[in-house]
Amino acid sequence: MMRHITKAIIFTVTVLVSYLLTGLLEERLLQETERFRPATATLLGMGIIVLIFVPVFAYTERITQSIVKTGLQQTKSGAGRIIGVLFFIALVLVVLFAIYLNKWFGLSVGDVL
């Protein structure tokens, strides 16, 4: 059961982090394509996103997997298996929530609370 939960956490965090990285790269690349016609810029952007997203996703998945496994091992040994896993999941999701909240709305968690 824990193996399935760990895989789900790794996949979820990988997707969220990959989206953030791809979004940063997309913003930068779209600034450079302003000198092209919209159809050309769209085709270039689509191609670049695919070329960037695949390696970013693969690289992010490896990093996320090692961080999640290390974090889960640390929290399991310190706080017990279930409590440690729940604490680590909550911590990762809160950090990602704060990053997305800031990126999308320019707000901090303190502003929302």
Summary of the structure (lengths in Angstrom):
residues: 113
radius of gyration: 17.7
end to end distance: 34.3
largest distance: 58.0
contacts: 288
relative contact order: 0.11
helix: 93%
strand: 0%
